[in-house]
Every structure is written in structure tokens, then in C-alpha cells.
Amino acid sequence: MKIAIIYASKYGTTEKVAGSIAGKLNKVNEVELFSLKKNPQPDISAFEMVIIGSSIYMGQASKKVKAFCKENESLLLQKKIGLFVCGMHPNEEEREKELQNAFPEVLLKNSSATHFLGGAYLFEQMNFLERMIIKKIAKTTENVEQVDWEKVEEFVKELE
């Protein structure tokens, strides 16, 4: 099966997760990764499955991901789709809201797998203001990675 993994990553965590998903699916499939930062409108017409991932930053999904989904909605509905977000909200209810707000409702309803996969705080990649906000909100001054690798495995299994 030809699979496209399309993502937007602010600091690299979503990119890392997308790469991990690609590695797991690449064993029996032909998988291509597309960064919306480098290629805002990848052609997905030749793919049977499309997986879309977005970072969650300050409670919001990437504008690039939202625009891609809106512009390609009818084509995406003809494909098998998977949707994921990477974020750091500690509250499960809020995580679910962030996930639901990241993608159009029609895509969520037609998705084979939809997951919040955790995230990371990478202080060396943040500007001064971002570091101050994270220090205050998350009460940490160090890098933290909380990608849920078990959920990544579960996500991949749901797509197979």
C-alpha cells in the first residue's frame, strides 16, 4: 500500500513521531513523509492511505495542517486516513478537545485511527518568551519528553 504521512512540527517532536510511524509501516508498505513546512501542498492523489499529524502549540493545531485538511477534504475522504497530534497538556479531557479541534469533524468520523500521542518541551529550541511561559505553566526548566510510544504502536496497529 502507498502511504503518505503529512505533518507539521514546530520543534521536531511531531516529525520524530511521524518518522517512527513511517518506520513501523514501511516494513510492508511504501511510505513517504511530507513536511508541510517544506511542501505546503503535497499531491496525495497516488496514495491509498494518508496519515496526518500536527503539533499542538498553545492549545492549537498547526494552521498548515488545518489548511491542508480543508483544501483536500474531498480527496482525503476517498482514502484510508489516520490522524494524530503531539502535545503536552496533562489533562485527558483537554487532550481530547485539542485532538477534536485539530481536524475537521468529517475527517475525524472517517479516520481509521485517531490519537493524542504525547509531546515534548525542548527548551533549547524555544525563544525567551516561550521558555518563560512553559516554565510558568509546566513548572519545569528542563527538556521533557512524554511521547507515548505505546500509543504510537497502538495507532499503527489500528491502521494496519
N, C-alpha and C positions, 0 to 999 in steps of 0.2 A: 504494500500500500504506500502511496506517496503522501507524506505528511508535511505540512508547513507549521512551524512553530513561530508565531509572531509575538513580539514582546516590546515593551517599553520599560527601561530600567534607569532610574535616576543615579544610583550609586553602585550598581553592579550585582545586587543580590538577585533580582528577577532574572537577569542574564545568566547568572550561575545556576539558578533553578531550571531555567529553560534548557540550558546545556545538559543538565543532569537528566531531564526528561528525554531529550533527544538521544542521549547515550543509551538509555534503557529501551527506547523504542527502535533504535537504529539496528538492533540485532536481527530483526526480521522485516524491517521496513526501510524505505528510502525517505530520509528525514532531512529537511532544510530549515535552517534558522534564519529569521529575518528580524533585524532590529529596526523599529520604526524611526529611531533617531537617524539611522543611516539611509533607510529606504522607507519613506512615509507611505508609499502605495505599492506594496509588493503585489505581483499578479498571482492570485490564488486559484485561477481557473483550472489549472492542471492537477490540483491536489484533491485527494478524496477525503482527507481529514485536515482540519485546521484547528490548532491549539493556540489560544490567545492568552497572554499573561501580562499583567500590569502591576507596577509598584503602586503602593498606596502611600501617599505623602500628605501629611496634614489632613488625613481622613478622606482624601480624594484620589480617585484613579487618574491615570495619565490622560491628559487631553488628547494625545496622539492615539491612544487605544480607543477612546470614545469616538473620535472622528473616524478611525478605520472601521469600527463596527457599524457605525451609522451609514457610511458610504458603501459598505459591502454587505449590508444586511441580507438582501435578497439572495446573493450568491452564497453567503455563509449558510443560509437555511437549506441549501441543496447539498450540504456537506455534513459529514460527521464532525461535531465540534466538541472541544474541551475548553474550559475557562478556568483560569486561576489568578489569584492575586497574592502578592507578597507584602506583608505589613507587620507592624509591631504592636497593635492595640492589644492590651492584656485582657480586655473584656470580651467574652464569647459572643454576646449579643451585638456589640459594636462591630466585631469582626464580620458577623453575618450581614449587618447593614452595609458595611464597606463593600463586601463582595456583591451584594444585590445592587448597589448603586454604581458599580463599576461597569456593568454591561446592560444592554437593552433587555427588557423583560422577555421578549420573544426569543432571544438567543439563550437566556438562562433556561427557559422552558424546553428548548430543543437540544440542550447540551447533554452529552453522554457522561460527563464528569465535571463537577464544579467544586473547587476547593480554595480555602484560605490556607496558604502553606507556610505562614510564618515569615520572618524577615530578619533584619539586622540593623544595628546602629553602627555606622562606620565614621567615627569622628574625624579621621584624617581627611575624609572627602567632603566634609561639611564646611560651610563658611562660618564665620564667627557667630552670626545671629542664629543659624540653625543649631550650632553646638549649645548656645545658651538656652534655647527653647527645649532641646532634648534633655539637657542637664536638669532643667526645672521640672519638666513633665515626667521623665522616666527615672529621675533621681539616680543617674549614673554619669560617670565622666570617662568611662572606658568603652571600647568597642564591645558589642554584644551581638552574638549570632544566635537566633532562635528559629532557624528554618526547621520545620518539622519533616525530617527526611522520611519518617514512616508514612506521613500523609502524602508525600511525593510518590512513594511506592504505591499507595492505595489509589491515587489519582491515575497513575499509569495503568494499573490493573483494570480500572473501570473503563479505560479507553480501548483496551485490547479486545 
